[in-house]
Amino acid sequence: MSSSNVPDAFAYRLPTPLARWGRLLGLAVLAGALAGLAARALEFGLHFGTAHLVGRFTDLGEAHVGTFRLELLLLPTIGGLLSGLLIYWLCPSVTGHGTDLLIRAFHRQGGALQLKGPAVKAIAAVGVISCGGSAGPEGPIAALGAAIGSSLGRMFTLTPRERRIMLIAGCGAGVGAIFQCPLGGALFAAGILYRDPDFETDAIVPAFVASVISFSIYSLFPGYALHLLQDADSLVFGSPLELIPYLFLAPICAGLCVVFSKSLRGVETIAFEMLRLPRWFAPALGGLATGGLACFLPQIMDGQYLFIRNVMGSTFIDSLTASSWWSLALLFAAVAFAKCIATGFTIGSGGSGGVLGPTVFIGGVAGAMVGAIVMAATPNLFTSDVENLRRALIPVGMAGVLSASMRAPLASLVMITEMTGSHGLIVPLMLVCVLSYVMGKRWGLSDEQVLTAADSPVHAGDAIVHLLEGWRVEDLMRTDWRERVERNTSLREMVELVHPGTRPVFTVMDNDYIVGLISLPDIQRIMNEPGAAEAIIAADIMTQDLTTVSPDDNVYQALAVMSRDNHIVMPVVAGREESRFLGMLTRADVYSAVRQRFDAMRESILAEHEGLGVIDHEEKLDQLVMGVTAHKHDQVQRLLVPLQAVGRSLRESDFRREFGIQVIAIEQPDGTIECPPNVDHPLQTSQRLVAIVTDTNPEDDDDSA
């Protein structure tokens, strides 16, 4: 098929499905590589910034509390202010945390996510976290990876559907790298779009590829650590009795999800709806509130899981008595609750950063709290090593809060398993992820999620699209196209070939090869030029720049080309470079085939579901009341001579003004066609007018070929 636009031609000329997948996977590799580099750059900036800012004034991994320092109070304020100003100056229209940006782009923006906004927010997030703000880098890198994938989709002029796939692939690459969980990152990106456990299945394979490449690039650089928690790979589920503390942990995870959600939305409501604070200033106040909490519990400023790693080990666990365990459980509870509030202040006020990291942190501290309670209250109840149980509760708690907050139980399970290496804990992970999700999903952190794929506007036409993709052009094309003419066919001869009630599109042939098309508007333009029709032949008025399809193209692709080039019919030719004419694909035939298929499906649905018959009855009544939709469109008709025009000439009657038609020929009583018609000869009742008329047709209002 020919096209003047090279990228568009590239998008539509590719054979399917092999080349389509080849293109998507090739772009997924590129998106993964770029996202991996971005994740490593973000991680480097975070380590450097934290060490030189908040890390200079406190040890975020220790258990000390109540240490007031002016620096801890002011640093988050400065970070929030600079973040607010940077976003206000460079991308004021970008709102929401990282996952919200990509979910909104998927459902509402055709997969279009500009690179500038996520890039600026990622840079600002490094500043916020380095200054002690309670946020994570994972959400910003998820949005940045998604923006990279979307930008590649726009660069290579992908369709909106393919662009959404690249959006998800980029997100999976970003999460897979920064969390060091390639499989979990891909599943997270494909499932974060929905509230119920549902996946964007078309995007899973490209997301896998992008995530693998991103993780591989990320791991090439120094500082790569295999697992987030030390020695978690040695933990195993030993006894059914151990399920008791996990059953206790699940509702705690769900409850913390509720506190987290209420804090985030509460701060947003107070800052922007009640107080109506300027968006550049609100993050500074949020940072001030975070700094105030950090003066009592500096652990809430930890954006790199240092506190949880120390709890997982033995840094401040050795030689604790039962009373000390109760004190430690109280500390963990306070840190988890304060982290929810502090993250609400930081992110809810408009500060840059994500909620994924804090979610994992809160879950880990919740697991540590339950573990401390077990150590204090029932250390001898469990036959297995109770210390291993205490440590095992930490990664399981991470998965529980992540599952409820993100509404992604399967992805959360896989992510935490990969991040921590806790493959031996698959049973408690499954239990806690499912229970916390069921109890806490109502209070998930993203308002942009829809319930399932069926509720997304993206998938409104899936049934029709899948049907059209299953048909080949050769299944619906007309091989007996009768409006075929040669180059030297006169206009009079073409008019004689017109069938009443049709919108003729003539194929101009050179033996078996198509060289041009002539549509009704082409004929109509010539008829407006007095005297020109007498010498006109097909070669003079045909369109030579043809857009064609191949018989093995799927019908959905063909319709996309028709829509792009504003055609109602398309020639079907043999091969990609040949122009040997095989037939014609028409929009009317495609519509008819779809209508027949859905009529058959409706009968099956009504037979299976009796109650739907009431809706079907109402739909038929509505059609009777509304009638046929009046889309104007021209047709060639043979008409009787109106009584008021009998005895008058065409010139005298002025059919265009009085009757809204254009007479292009007159059929005489003996069947001969007078073309062009004699505009001064009186009309008779025995004659027929061959005219272009405006009719109503529900199928189409397009007059171009």
HELIX and SHEET records of a PDB file:
HELIX    1   1 VAL A    6  ARG A   13  1                                   8    
HELIX    2   2 LEU A   18  HIS A   52  1                                  35    
HELIX    3   3 VAL A   54  ARG A   56  5                                   3    
HELIX    4   4 LEU A   70  LEU A   90  1                                  21    
HELIX    5   5 GLY A   98  ARG A  108  1                                  11    
HELIX    6   6 LYS A  116  SER A  130  1                                  15    
HELIX    7   7 GLU A  138  MET A  155  1                                  18    
HELIX    8   8 PRO A  160  ILE A  178  1                                  19    
HELIX    9   9 PRO A  182  GLY A  191  1                                  10    
HELIX   10  10 THR A  201  ALA A  203  5                                   3    
HELIX   11  11 ILE A  204  SER A  219  1                                  16    
HELIX   12  12 ALA A  232  SER A  234  5                                   3    
HELIX   13  13 PRO A  240  GLU A  242  5                                   3    
HELIX   14  14 LEU A  243  GLU A  268  1                                  26    
HELIX   15  15 THR A  269  MET A  274  3                                   6    
HELIX   16  16 ALA A  282  ALA A  294  1                                  13    
HELIX   17  17 PRO A  298  MET A  301  5                                   4    
HELIX   18  18 LEU A  306  MET A  312  1                                   7    
HELIX   19  19 ALA A  322  GLY A  348  1                                  27    
HELIX   20  20 LEU A  356  ALA A  377  1                                  22    
HELIX   21  21 VAL A  386  MET A  406  1                                  21    
HELIX   22  22 PRO A  409  THR A  420  1                                  12    
HELIX   23  23 HIS A  423  LEU A  425  5                                   3    
HELIX   24  24 ILE A  426  GLY A  440  1                                  15    
HELIX   25  25 LYS A  441  TRP A  443  5                                   3    
HELIX   26  26 ALA A  453  ASP A  455  5                                   3    
HELIX   27  27 PRO A  457  HIS A  459  5                                   3    
HELIX   28  28 ASP A  462  GLY A  470  1                                   9    
HELIX   29  29 VAL A  473  LEU A  476  1                                   4    
HELIX   30  30 LEU A  491  LEU A  497  1                                   7    
HELIX   31  31 LEU A  520  MET A  527  1                                   8    
HELIX   32  32 ALA A  532  ALA A  535  5                                   4    
HELIX   33  33 ALA A  538  ILE A  541  1                                   4    
HELIX   34  34 VAL A  555  ASP A  565  1                                  11    
HELIX   35  35 ARG A  587  GLU A  608  1                                  22    
HELIX   36  36 GLU A  610  LEU A  612  5                                   3    
HELIX   37  37 GLY A  613  MET A  626  1                                  14    
HELIX   38  38 LEU A  643  ALA A  645  5                                   3    
HELIX   39  39 LEU A  650  SER A  653  1                                   4    
HELIX   40  40 PHE A  655  GLU A  658  1                                   4    
SHEET    1   A 3 ARG A 484  GLU A 486  0                                        
SHEET    2   A 3 VAL A 505  ASP A 510  1                                        
SHEET    3   A 3 TYR A 513  SER A 519 -1                                        
SHEET    1   B 2 VAL A 569  VAL A 573  0                                        
SHEET    2   B 2 PHE A 581  THR A 586 -1                                        
SHEET    1   C 4 LYS A 632  LEU A 640  0                                        
SHEET    2   C 4 ARG A 688  THR A 696 -1                                        
SHEET    3   C 4 GLN A 662  GLU A 667 -1                                        
SHEET    4   C 4 ILE A 673  GLU A 674 -1                                        
END                                                                             
